[in-house]
Amino acid sequence: MPEKLQLSRNNYNKNILNKSLLTITRNKLKTASLKENKLKINIPKTNIPRVNRLLASCLLAIMLIVPGCGNTSSIDDYATNNIESNVTDDITSNVTDGITSDTTVSSQDTEKSQQSSSSSESVKGIPKEDIKIGILYLADPSEGDGYSYTHDLGIQGMQNNLAIPDGQIIRKTNIDDTDNSIAAKAIDECIEEGCNIIFTTSWGYMDITEQKAEQYPDVYFFHGTGYKSNGKNFSNYFGRIYQARYLSGIVAGMNTKSNKIGYVAAMDSSNSEVTGGIDAFAIGVAAVNPDAAIYVKVTNSWYDPVKEKSASRKLLDMGCDVMAQHCDTAYPQTMAQERGCYGIGYNSDMEKDTPDSCLCSVIWNWSAYYTSVVESIIDGTYNGENYYGGMEEGLVDITRLADFCVEGTEEKVAEERAKILSGEFNVFDGEIETNTGEIVGSQGSTLDDGTITGGINWYYKNVKVAD
């Protein structure tokens, strides 16, 4: 298991934490807290009237009875490295409103209740002590960076939030997602070891996960990314990462000097997950710098250190002075720093690897999802629905901007963030011009979720594919 994060960069991390707390609230108060933010109540024995001390003691007793209150276990999944600095005023206000609003929590709980009651089959909960969870990882999370690492941080966060010990977690690492027989063997091994919940975290596991869900109807299967599900024991989970990609594009567009921005991509335009992220990033770049171009180098692999290093070198040799990525290693970031260029990290906060070049990182907070879905299986409220969270739910975000970002970057990001959170702007709005001159979408509308997750097979107008 990877060493727990030593947190650094954090203006947005507290926002993610508090949003996650709201996400995992399910008709009862369950809070998760960081050690650094744990509840501290001091009741001096002097200078306080006895009646006040009595009242305070009663309140403390009540809080300790309520499930979750006073929990001092730390959440280990946050993909940033520090939680000490203060959150900016606008974000603090947003989080405070979200956490304290009875209307917000009530409407979410009502919706979940309606969805659960409308399910054709009642779901019987599994006692927490009988839960056993298997996870398939594309790489080894202990490497300390990248996609698998971030998912495992989410699993660790879920364990802490729900007090599930390591003995109830089975991790399968370095499972090739291009060979169904390898993934099938890993899933079968998990089931043989008693797993009744299985998470398969990479796109390539989709078809075999679907098959195994049919073969084992009493096991819950959850596939990360992709689009398949059966509404029963097999569902899909992903997030609106394009929201964070858009914000990071603004950062890149404002900080490039050569107007050449590199992007190492795992898959070509046939894959909507990767292409949608590139396009959202490119739209963000164009919003602040219409003269800049994004040069995409495709590796055709979700995880290939050799190809990712070669692609990074190619883009830097072309004169790209900001490097972004949708790949698993940190090579685009480390090589950018070696060349004196900037980087936009992905999955976890890559500032720890490249402190002199990382402008920000696009991050996932998978604990928000893992906690919620495992808890729903324990308490019997799981309804088979797919999950597609975003910044509002605390699933995706960008880290605090580097101090060396050009003046005005933070203000522009805050402005656009507010538009996304309010619903005023949805990234893929209106008519969108592709790099072949075609028009996608229409005035006054925005692309629907189905199109975003499975129908973006075109590049935005400022995207060029490198040979």
Residue pairs with C-beta under 8 A, 6 or more apart in sequence:
1 141
1 142
1 152
1 156
1 166
1 171
2 141
2 142
2 143
2 144
2 149
2 152
2 153
3 144
4 74
4 76
4 156
5 76
5 78
5 79
5 80
5 81
5 153
6 81
6 82
7 13
7 36
7 78
7 80
7 81
7 82
7 83
7 84
8 80
8 81
8 82
8 349
8 351
8 352
9 80
9 81
9 82
9 349
9 351
9 399
9 400
10 80
10 81
10 82
10 83
10 84
10 85
10 399
10 400
11 85
11 86
11 87
11 88
11 91
11 400
12 80
12 87
12 91
12 397
12 398
12 399
12 400
13 78
13 80
13 82
13 83
13 399
13 400
14 83
14 87
14 91
14 92
14 95
15 87
15 91
15 94
15 95
15 394
15 397
16 78
16 80
16 365
16 368
16 394
16 397
17 34
17 37
17 75
17 78
17 83
17 394
18 95
18 98
18 99
18 394
19 95
19 98
19 368
19 392
19 393
19 394
20 32
20 75
20 365
20 367
20 368
20 371
20 393
20 394
21 31
21 32
21 99
22 98
22 99
22 104
22 105
22 108
22 393
22 394
23 368
23 369
23 371
23 372
23 389
23 393
23 394
23 395
24 30
24 32
24 161
24 368
24 371
24 372
24 375
25 31
25 105
25 108
25 109
26 109
26 112
26 372
26 375
26 376
26 379
26 381
27 109
27 112
27 113
28 67
29 66
29 67
29 68
29 69
30 67
30 68
30 161
30 375
31 68
31 69
31 71
32 68
32 71
32 73
32 75
32 157
32 160
32 161
32 371
33 39
33 71
33 72
33 73
33 74
33 75
34 74
34 75
34 83
35 72
35 73
35 74
36 74
36 83
36 84
37 83
38 70
38 71
38 72
39 63
39 69
39 70
39 72
41 56
41 60
43 53
43 56
43 57
43 60
45 53
48 56
63 69
63 70
64 70
73 160
73 161
73 163
74 160
75 157
75 160
75 161
75 367
76 153
76 156
76 157
76 160
77 153
77 154
77 155
77 156
77 157
77 158
77 365
77 366
77 367
77 370
78 153
78 157
78 365
78 367
79 150
79 153
79 347
79 348
79 349
79 361
79 363
79 364
79 365
79 399
80 348
80 349
80 361
80 363
80 399
80 400
81 349
81 351
81 352
85 400
86 92
87 95
88 414
90 414
90 418
94 421
97 104
98 104
112 381
115 383
115 385
116 123
116 381
116 383
119 383
119 384
121 232
122 380
123 377
123 380
123 381
123 382
123 383
124 380
125 377
125 378
125 379
125 380
125 381
126 196
126 377
126 378
127 378
128 162
128 163
128 164
128 378
130 196
131 164
131 168
131 196
131 197
131 374
131 377
131 378
132 168
132 169
132 170
132 193
132 194
132 195
132 196
132 197
133 155
133 164
133 168
133 169
133 170
133 195
133 197
133 198
133 199
133 374
134 170
134 171
134 172
134 187
134 190
134 191
134 193
134 195
134 197
134 198
134 199
135 151
135 152
135 155
135 169
135 170
135 171
135 172
135 198
135 199
135 200
135 201
136 172
136 175
136 183
136 186
136 187
136 190
136 198
136 199
136 200
136 201
136 202
136 205
137 148
137 151
137 152
137 171
137 172
137 173
137 174
137 175
137 201
137 202
138 147
138 148
138 174
138 175
138 176
138 177
138 201
138 202
138 204
138 302
138 303
138 328
139 146
139 147
139 148
139 149
139 173
139 174
139 303
139 328
140 148
140 173
140 174
141 148
141 149
141 151
141 152
141 153
141 171
141 173
142 149
142 173
143 149
145 329
145 330
145 347
145 348
145 350
145 353
146 303
146 328
146 329
146 330
146 347
146 348
147 201
147 202
147 302
147 303
147 328
147 347
148 173
148 201
148 328
149 347
149 348
150 347
150 348
150 363
150 364
150 366
151 199
151 201
151 224
151 364
151 366
152 171
153 348
153 366
153 367
154 364
154 365
154 366
154 367
154 368
154 369
154 370
155 169
155 199
155 366
155 370
156 367
157 366
157 367
157 370
157 371
158 164
158 367
158 370
158 371
158 374
159 165
159 166
159 169
161 367
161 371
162 371
162 374
162 375
162 378
164 374
170 189
170 190
170 193
170 195
172 186
172 189
172 190
175 182
175 183
175 186
175 205
176 182
176 183
177 183
177 202
177 203
177 204
177 205
177 302
178 204
180 207
180 208
183 200
183 204
183 205
183 208
183 209
184 208
184 211
184 212
187 198
187 200
187 208
187 209
187 212
188 212
190 198
191 198
191 216
191 219
195 219
196 218
196 219
196 220
197 219
197 220
197 222
197 374
197 377
198 209
198 212
198 219
198 220
198 221
198 222
199 222
199 223
199 224
199 370
200 206
200 208
200 209
200 221
200 222
200 223
200 224
201 224
201 225
202 224
202 225
202 302
203 225
203 226
203 271
203 273
203 302
204 302
205 223
205 226
206 223
206 225
206 226
206 227
206 228
207 228
209 221
209 223
209 228
209 234
210 223
210 228
210 230
210 234
212 219
212 221
213 219
213 221
213 230
213 232
213 233
213 234
214 230
214 234
216 233
217 232
217 233
218 233
219 233
220 233
220 377
220 382
221 233
221 234
221 235
222 234
222 235
222 236
222 237
222 373
223 229
223 234
223 235
223 236
223 237
224 236
224 237
224 238
225 236
225 238
225 273
226 236
226 238
227 236
227 453
227 454
228 234
228 236
229 235
229 236
229 384
229 386
230 384
231 384
231 385
232 384
233 384
235 384
235 385
235 386
235 387
236 386
236 387
237 369
237 373
237 386
237 387
237 388
238 273
238 387
238 388
238 453
239 364
239 369
239 387
239 388
239 389
239 390
239 393
239 395
239 396
240 388
240 389
240 390
240 391
240 395
240 396
240 452
241 277
241 280
241 362
241 364
241 396
242 276
242 277
242 279
242 280
242 427
242 428
242 452
243 280
243 390
243 391
243 396
243 420
243 427
244 362
244 363
244 391
244 396
244 397
244 398
245 277
245 278
245 280
245 281
245 284
245 362
246 280
246 281
246 283
246 284
246 416
246 420
246 427
247 284
247 398
247 413
247 416
247 417
247 420
248 281
248 284
248 324
248 344
248 359
248 360
248 361
248 362
248 398
249 280
249 281
249 282
249 283
249 284
249 285
249 286
249 287
250 284
250 285
250 287
250 288
250 409
250 412
250 413
250 416
251 284
251 344
251 359
251 360
251 398
251 401
251 405
251 409
251 413
252 261
252 281
252 284
252 285
252 292
252 322
252 324
252 342
252 344
252 359
253 261
253 284
253 285
253 286
253 287
253 288
253 289
253 292
254 288
254 289
254 405
254 406
254 408
254 409
254 412
255 322
255 342
255 359
255 405
255 406
255 409
256 289
256 292
256 321
256 322
256 342
257 321
258 319
258 320
258 321
259 289
259 291
259 292
259 293
260 292
260 293
260 295
260 318
260 319
260 320
260 321
261 285
261 292
261 293
261 294
261 295
261 320
261 321
261 322
261 323
261 324
262 294
262 295
262 297
262 312
262 315
262 316
262 318
262 320
262 322
262 323
262 324
262 332
263 278
263 281
263 294
263 295
263 296
263 297
263 315
263 323
263 324
263 325
263 326
264 297
264 299
264 308
264 311
264 312
264 315
264 323
264 324
264 325
264 326
264 327
264 331
264 332
265 274
265 278
265 296
265 297
265 298
265 299
265 325
265 326
265 327
266 274
266 298
266 299
266 300
266 301
266 302
266 303
266 326
266 327
266 328
267 273
267 274
267 275
267 298
267 300
267 302
268 274
268 275
268 298
268 300
268 465
269 275
269 457
269 458
269 459
270 457
272 452
272 453
272 454
272 455
272 456
272 457
273 453
274 326
275 456
275 457
275 458
275 459
276 452
276 453
276 456
277 326
278 294
278 296
278 326
278 459
278 460
278 463
279 428
279 432
279 456
279 458
279 459
279 460
279 463
280 427
280 428
281 294
281 324
282 294
282 459
282 460
282 461
282 462
282 463
283 427
283 428
283 432
283 460
284 416
285 292
285 294
285 462
286 292
286 460
286 461
286 462
287 416
288 412
290 462
292 462
293 462
293 463
293 464
294 324
294 460
294 462
294 463
294 464
295 315
295 318
295 320
295 464
295 465
295 466
296 459
296 463
296 464
296 465
296 466
297 311
297 312
297 314
297 315
297 465
297 466
298 311
298 465
299 307
299 308
299 311
299 327
300 307
301 307
302 327
302 328
303 327
303 328
303 329
304 327
305 329
305 331
308 325
308 327
308 328
308 329
308 331
308 332
309 329
309 331
309 335
311 327
311 332
312 323
312 331
312 332
312 335
312 336
313 335
314 466
315 323
315 332
315 466
316 323
316 335
316 336
316 339
316 341
318 466
320 341
321 341
321 342
322 336
322 341
322 342
322 343
322 344
322 359
323 332
323 333
323 335
323 336
323 341
323 342
323 343
323 344
324 332
324 343
324 344
324 346
325 332
325 333
325 344
325 345
325 346
326 346
327 346
328 347
330 345
330 350
330 353
330 354
332 343
333 343
333 345
333 350
333 353
333 354
333 357
333 358
334 353
334 354
336 342
336 343
336 354
336 357
337 343
337 354
337 356
337 357
337 358
340 357
341 357
342 357
342 358
342 359
343 350
343 354
343 357
343 358
343 359
344 358
344 359
344 360
344 361
344 362
345 351
345 353
345 354
345 358
345 360
345 361
345 362
345 363
345 399
346 361
346 362
346 363
347 361
347 362
347 363
347 364
348 361
348 363
348 364
349 358
349 361
349 363
349 399
350 358
350 361
351 358
351 361
351 399
351 402
358 402
359 401
359 402
359 404
359 405
360 398
360 399
360 400
360 401
360 402
360 405
361 398
361 399
362 396
362 397
362 398
363 396
363 397
363 398
363 399
364 395
364 396
365 394
365 395
365 396
365 397
366 395
368 389
368 393
368 394
368 395
369 387
369 389
369 395
372 387
373 382
373 387
376 382
376 383
388 449
388 453
389 395
389 396
390 396
391 397
391 417
391 420
391 421
392 421
398 413
401 409
401 410
401 413
416 425
419 425
420 426
420 427
426 446
426 447
427 446
428 441
428 446
428 447
428 451
428 452
429 441
429 445
429 446
430 441
430 442
430 443
430 444
430 445
430 446
431 439
431 440
431 441
431 442
431 443
432 439
432 440
432 441
432 447
432 460
433 439
433 440
433 460
433 461
434 440
434 458
434 459
434 460
434 461
435 458
435 459
435 460
435 461
435 462
435 463
435 464
436 458
438 458
440 447
440 458
441 447
447 455
447 456
459 465
